[in-house]
Amino acid sequence: MTTMFIINQNDLAKKVREECTGAGDAAKDIVQDIFADIAGSLKEGKTVSINGFGKFEVRQRSARSGINPATKEKITIEAIKAPVFRPGKAFKDKLNKD
């Protein structure tokens, strides 16, 4: 059975505030700015690499046909840009250590 750990921006901001003395109320703004910068860079077509963690990049998914499960009618699913995360070696190594 797989368990899930969910962390939201407020939890992350709290962790930043605890780890960085002096961050205070600015921690939430810092976290939001980081996420906004990542999203903005991806929207511009750039790859975002965080050393020791991994890479965020955008992949183009082409249009395809599908079936509406409610009506069984054939539909066309539009092409989209999808964000993808590829973990780095150091991150994978941490997961695989005993």
Phi, psi and chi 1 to 4 in degrees:
 res  aa     phi    psi   chi1   chi2   chi3   chi4
   1 MET       -  133.2 -178.5  173.9 -174.7      -
   2 THR   -95.6  132.6  -56.5      -      -      -
   3 THR  -102.1  154.1   57.8      -      -      -
   4 MET  -117.2  135.5 -173.4 -178.7  -47.8      -
   5 PHE  -107.5  118.1  174.2   71.5      -      -
   6 ILE  -110.2  130.1  -61.0  172.7      -      -
   7 ILE  -128.4  132.7 -172.8  167.1      -      -
   8 ASN  -106.7  178.6   61.1   32.1      -      -
   9 GLN   -62.5  -36.2  -73.2 -173.0   24.5      -
  10 ASN   -65.5  -40.6  -71.4  -27.1      -      -
  11 ASP   -64.0  -41.5  -65.1  -23.0      -      -
  12 LEU   -65.8  -41.3 -166.2   54.4      -      -
  13 ALA   -63.0  -39.8      -      -      -      -
  14 LYS   -62.2  -41.5 -178.3  178.9  176.3 -175.4
  15 LYS   -64.8  -41.6 -176.9   71.9  173.0  167.5
  16 VAL   -61.6  -44.4  169.4      -      -      -
  17 ARG   -61.5  -40.3 -166.5  169.5   35.8 -107.1
  18 GLU   -68.4  -38.6  -71.2  170.3   -1.5      -
  19 GLU   -82.3  -27.8  -64.4  -66.7  -35.9      -
  20 CYS  -115.4   98.7  -58.7      -      -      -
  21 THR   -62.0  138.1   54.5      -      -      -
  22 GLY    95.1  -11.2      -      -      -      -
  23 ALA   -70.8  -38.1      -      -      -      -
  24 GLY    47.9 -135.0      -      -      -      -
  25 ASP   -70.7  -13.9  -66.2  -26.9      -      -
  26 ALA   -72.6  -13.9      -      -      -      -
  27 ALA   -58.8  -42.8      -      -      -      -
  28 LYS   -64.6  -41.1 -173.5  171.9 -176.3  178.8
  29 ASP   -63.8  -37.9  -67.5  -25.0      -      -
  30 ILE   -62.6  -47.3  -68.0  167.0      -      -
  31 VAL   -63.0  -45.8  169.7      -      -      -
  32 GLN   -62.5  -39.5  -71.5  175.0  -19.8      -
  33 ASP   -64.7  -40.2  -72.5  -13.2      -      -
  34 ILE   -62.1  -48.4  -70.0  169.1      -      -
  35 PHE   -63.1  -39.3  -71.5  150.7      -      -
  36 ALA   -65.1  -40.0      -      -      -      -
  37 ASP   -65.0  -41.2  -73.5  -13.5      -      -
  38 ILE   -62.6  -49.4  -69.2  171.2      -      -
  39 ALA   -62.2  -41.7      -      -      -      -
  40 GLY   -63.5  -42.9      -      -      -      -
  41 SER   -64.7  -41.1  -67.0      -      -      -
  42 LEU   -63.9  -39.2  -68.4  174.7      -      -
  43 LYS   -63.5  -31.9 -172.0  169.0 -176.7  169.5
  44 GLU   -79.7   -1.8  -67.0  174.0    6.3      -
  45 GLY    89.4    9.1      -      -      -      -
  46 LYS   -87.5  155.9  -62.5  176.6 -176.8  174.6
  47 THR   -95.9  136.8  -62.8      -      -      -
  48 VAL  -108.3  117.3  177.5      -      -      -
  49 SER  -112.1  126.7 -179.7      -      -      -
  50 ILE  -114.8  107.1  -57.5  171.7      -      -
  51 ASN   -54.6  133.8  -69.0  -21.8      -      -
  52 GLY    82.6   -3.5      -      -      -      -
  53 PHE  -123.1  -62.7 -173.9   64.8      -      -
  54 GLY   162.0 -167.5      -      -      -      -
  55 LYS  -124.0  140.3  -74.1 -176.9 -177.0  179.7
  56 PHE  -106.6  133.2  -66.6   92.2      -      -
  57 GLU  -147.1  169.4   54.9 -168.0   11.6      -
  58 VAL  -110.5  134.9  175.4      -      -      -
  59 ARG  -119.3  140.9  -65.1 -137.8  178.6  116.3
  60 GLN   -88.0  124.9 -178.0   71.1   35.2      -
  61 ARG  -102.9  123.9  -68.8 -169.7 -175.2  161.4
  62 SER   -76.7  161.5   41.9      -      -      -
  63 ALA   -63.8  148.9      -      -      -      -
  64 ARG  -151.6  165.2   61.3 -167.8 -168.8  -79.5
  65 SER   -94.8  152.1   61.1      -      -      -
  66 GLY  -147.6 -175.0      -      -      -      -
  67 ILE  -128.6  130.9  -62.1  175.6      -      -
  68 ASN   -70.7  116.6 -179.4  -27.1      -      -
  69 PRO   -65.4  -25.2   16.1  -22.7      -      -
  70 ALA   -77.1  -39.4      -      -      -      -
  71 THR  -110.0   -9.3   63.9      -      -      -
  72 LYS    62.3   15.3  -52.7  -64.1 -176.5 -149.0
  73 GLU   -79.6  141.9  179.5 -176.8   -9.3      -
  74 LYS   -74.1  137.5  -72.6 -171.8  176.5 -173.8
  75 ILE  -133.4  162.6   58.9  172.4      -      -
  76 THR  -105.7  125.3  -59.6      -      -      -
  77 ILE   -94.9  122.9  -58.3  168.3      -      -
  78 GLU   -67.0  155.9  -64.6 -179.5   12.3      -
  79 ALA   -68.3  143.2      -      -      -      -
  80 ILE  -140.1  163.9   62.4  166.3      -      -
  81 LYS  -101.8  129.2  -66.9  178.2 -177.6  177.0
  82 ALA  -122.2  133.5      -      -      -      -
  83 PRO   -73.8  142.6   25.6  -30.4      -      -
  84 VAL  -132.7  140.8  176.7      -      -      -
  85 PHE  -113.6  129.6  173.7   72.9      -      -
  86 ARG  -117.2  113.7  -67.7 -175.1  -14.1  173.1
  87 PRO   -66.4  146.0   20.0  -26.2      -      -
  88 GLY   -82.0  168.8      -      -      -      -
  89 LYS   -59.5  -46.2 -176.9 -180.0 -178.7  -35.6
  90 ALA   -61.0  -38.5      -      -      -      -
  91 PHE   -66.6  -44.3 -175.9   67.4      -      -
  92 LYS   -63.9  -39.6  -73.4 -171.6 -122.9  177.8
  93 ASP   -61.3  -38.9  -71.7  -13.2      -      -
  94 LYS   -63.0  -35.7  -73.3 -179.7 -176.5  178.6
  95 LEU   -71.2  -28.3  -66.1  175.6      -      -
  96 ASN  -101.0    3.1  -67.9  -53.4      -      -
  97 LYS   -75.9  145.8  -79.9 -171.2  175.4  179.6
  98 ASP   -78.2      -  -67.7  -22.6      -      -
